[in-house]
Amino acid sequence: MNDQHAALPYRPCVGVMLVNDAGRVFVGKRIDNKEGDAWQMPQGGIDEGEELHPAALRELEEETGVSAHLVTIIAESQEEHFYDLPDELVGRLWGGKYRGQRQKWLLLRFAGEDSDIRIDAHEHPEFNEWRWVEPELLPDLIVPFKKRVYRQVVEEFRGLI
């Protein structure tokens, strides 16, 4: 990371590990990644003055169409997780204002049916495909600069999934 980028703050965000009764985790294939497969769990920015849990439920609904009455919050990550964007992305994402993200993660249990998942429910969809995967596969599916965070989240929530 260059010195100019290192001076930028981290964007406050929330991540959601949505698990079904079979112990599998929701992932969506990013619609904006032209280089190939980029799968991730729902995540997004926390708005000014917004609390963590409402932000997580909002992001979940925006990205998956799953509303709050279909989930139960099981756990919250003990600490924030940080990642830095690659230098070539810093100026292109989030108006160039952030070097990466600082994330709190929530583990949510899904009580709905697969038909309740609507990745096209929002005006600006994030995903063009979705699937349930084994938690251990998550770090292999995510873009390289987020792998460490995904390993940490899987490890922290493993016993609760």
N, C-alpha and C positions, 0 to 999 in steps of 0.2 A: 504494500500500500504506500502510495506516495505521501509526502509530508502534508500537502494541501488537503488530501482526503482524510488523513488522520486527525485533523483538527475539527472535522464535522461531527455532529452528534449522531447518536443512534435513534432511529425512528421507533417510538413505543408501539408495540404490537401484541396481539394475542394469537395463539395457535390452538387449534382444536383437534384432539385425537378422538375421533368418533368411532366407537367400537360396537359391534353387533353381538348378539347372544352366542355366536360361534367363536368369539374372541378374535375376529378379524377387524381390520381397520379400514375406514373409507379413505381412498385416494382419488384425486381427480387429475386428469391429464390437462396441463395448462394449454389454453387456446392460443396464447401469444408466443409460444416457444417454437421457432421455425427450425431449430437445429436438430430436432428429433423428439424423443420421448422425455418429457419432464413431468413427472407425477409428484403431487404433493398433497398434504393434508390441508384442510381449510385454515386460513390465517389472514390477518389483515390489521390495519392500523387502528389504534384506539384514538377516538376523537377527543378533542379538548374537553375536559370535564366529564368524560364518560368513564364509568366504572368497568372493571375487568369482566365480570360475568355478563352484564348486558352487552358489552362489546363482542364477547365470544358468541353469544346467542344471535346477535345481529349478523356477524360475519358468517356464521353457520347458515343462517337462513338465506343470506344474499348469495352464497356460493353453492348451496346444495338444495335450497327450497325446503329444508327440514326446519319446522317451527319448534319453539321452545317446549310445547306440550308433548313432543315426541322424544325428549331426551331427559336424562337425569345427570346432574353434575356429580361425578364420583370423586375427583381429586383435582388439585391445583399444584403445579410444579413448585417445589420448595424455593427455587431461586429463578432469577431471570437467565435466559440463554441469549447469547450474543453471536452474531455473525457479521462479517464484513463482506461487502460486495466486491467482486473483482473490479480493478481500476477502470476498465472499459465500460462498466455499467453505472458507476457512481454519478456521472454527469447526465445519464439518460433516464434514470428512475427517480421518481419523487421530486422532480424539479431540481435535482442536484443538491438538495438540502441535507441529505443524510449519507453517512458512510456505510450504513447497514441497518440491522434491526436489533432491538432488545425485546425479547419475547417472554411472556409468561404463557405457560401451556395449561390447558384444562383437558382432563379425561372425561368424556361424556359417553354414557350408555344410550344406545339408540333403541327405542321401543316401538318403532314403526315398521312398516313393510318397505321393501325395496321400491315399490311404486310411489312411496312418499318422497323419494329422492328425485328432485327436479333441478338438474344443473342448468336448465334453460329458464328458470323461474325469474331471474333478474334481468333487467334491461341490458346490462353489460356482463354477460357470462364470463367466468374465469376458466371454466373447464369445457372440453368438448367430448370427454369420455369419463367414466368413473368405474370403479370396481372395489371389491373387498379384498384385502391382502393380509397375509400373516405379518404380525408386527416386525419380525426379524428381517423382512424384505424391505422395509421402509428406507433404510439408508442406501440401498442399492438403486432405488427408484428416483431419488431426489437429485437435484443439480449438485455438482461437487462442493460448492462453497457452503451448502447447508447440511452436508453429511454428518459432521460432528454434532450439530444440534439434534438431528434426528436420532443418532445413537444415544445421546444423553436422555432424550425424552422416552425412548423405548425402554432404556434401562430403568429409569425412575418409575415408570408406570407398569412395568412388566408384571409385577405381582398382583396388580389390581384389574388387569385386563380380563 
